[in-house]
Amino acid sequence: MPRKASPLSSTSIDFYGERDNYCKVMPLEAYIFPADTASSPTCQSSSSPHPPEALPPSNASGGNSSTEAALVELDEFRSRILQGKADNDSGRHHQRVADGAAHRLEPSGAEYNYAAASKGAKVLAHNKEAKGAANILDGDKDRYLRNPCSADDKFVVVQLSEETLVHTVALANLEHYSSNFKDLELHGSLSYPGEAWELLGRFTAENGKHAQRFVLAEPRWTRYLRLRLVSHYGSGFYCILSYLEVYGIDAVERMLQDFVASHSPDADAAKAAADARKESGHNDTAGSQVHDRQVEGSGRNESAGDVAKNNGSRVADGKPAQAQGKEAVKQATGRVHGDVVLKILMQKLRSLELGLSTLEEYTKVLNQRYGGKLPDLHNGLAQTGKALEKMKADVEDLVEWKDKVARDVGELRDWKSSVSRKLDHLVRENAAMRWDVEEMRSIQETLQNKELAVLSISLFLACVALFKLACDRLLLLFASKEDDGAGTGWMLVLAASSLTTLIVLLYS
């Protein structure tokens, strides 16, 4: 990918006399935030050899090793930039606190109290044993928050007048006949009610009836404060808290201070002087070239010449530079002059132009480094395409097999339904046959009962006829009676009964 230099970037580089510089590739954060990084510039003259790590890797080397080297290099640069940015931010924060410009001031010159009820602060919650919790925000020293010292959890939740960077908390107990608070904890949150409170600090107060200030080790953005009184001095019944005051910086003032401190001419001059000393210590020739380019740039632009003069004065004498730094900090608390704003905007424009040109160089080097891997990527894509075609064919075969199996399953379901219908018909016929058999069985049982009845009656009649005939014979023999023909009837009864019994026995 050939580099297309924009007119803005080329003009800027030519304007400051930096056309013949070659900058080593660095992460983009290093150029977007040049004042927030602790790493020194790594620009070299075009006459000096380029750093070996910026050269594109050879195609003959393995692709894996070059890729791993590139990844390690980018990770190393990123960690270096982030670490430098964190160290620089911490240094600027401690410098602001040391200069005494950390607290917001009222028009009268007094410190702005974010926990004052007159400014909108209020008490949201407290323990059930506490009395007069809202008195600590009124500013009246005769009213106070009263807590029994025997209460387990003594706390109060305060909503500040606005979201701020809390830096200092002031507490006091002005009642003489009460116990003083000793250990206390301060928690903060940006929302209420919140899931969890962030611990801002643990402090130990003095045993005295005077105002005490507690400075947070690291200021935090907070809207809601939770003050917890852990322990107390003495053995009094009540633990008193007369007032609570919170001091900090509002968002607009903090951003203005960061903006001015990050892009002030003093910071740029100090950085340029340090870079010049470092460059001259390593290579005298390169240092002379940098000095010549600075002289040439100062001839083209008056503002650049002024910066060079300021650099010389600050390096030669440390006291004037320190005095000017204090004046810059004092000006940051008030209104910023129009020239200062214009200078800041010019510095931002310069940083953006430098970042644009560096981004183009970075893109060019990336193109050179990874351009040789495009054929391998094309081959890999071709192989992947073939594999996808094969997978597509396999999927089509699977779809056809699925359709065939679906047809077979449909035929099997049809056969199953026909067999089910036939089985249902057989079951119904079997049930009808069972009904007929049961009916025939009942008829057979009825016939058997009738046969038994006929057989019993026939046997009974046969026995009666036989007995009657026997009696007639005995009477005929012993009584000498004549045969009157009555025995013929009983003989017929006996014959009929015997015949009926014989027929029943034969057919059964």
Secondary structure, DSSP 8 states (H G I E B T S, - for coil): ------HHHHHHHHHTT-TTEEE----THHHHSGGG--S---EEETTS---GGGS---TTS-HHHHHHHHHHHHHHHHHHHHHHHHHHHHHHHHHHHHTT--S-B-TTSSB--TT-GGGT-EEEEE-TT-B-GGGGGT--TT--EEEETT-S-EEEEEEEEEEEEEEEEEEE---SSSB-B-EEEEEEESSSS-S--EEEEEEE--SSSS-EEEEEEEEEEEEEEEEEE--BSSS-SEEEE-EEEEEEE-HHHHHHHHHHHHS-HHHHHHHHHHHHHHHHHH-HHHHHHHHHHHHHHHHH-HHHHHHHHHHHHHHH-HHHHHHHHHHHHHHHHS---HHHHHHHHHHHHHHHHHHHHHHHHHHHHHHHHHGGGHHHHHHHHHHHHHHHHHHHHHHHHHHHHHHHHHHHHHHHHHHHHHHHHHHHHHHHHHHHHHHHHHHHHHHHHHHHHHHHHHHHHHHHHHHHHHHHHHHHHHHHHHH-----STHHHHHHHHHHHHHHHHHHHHH-
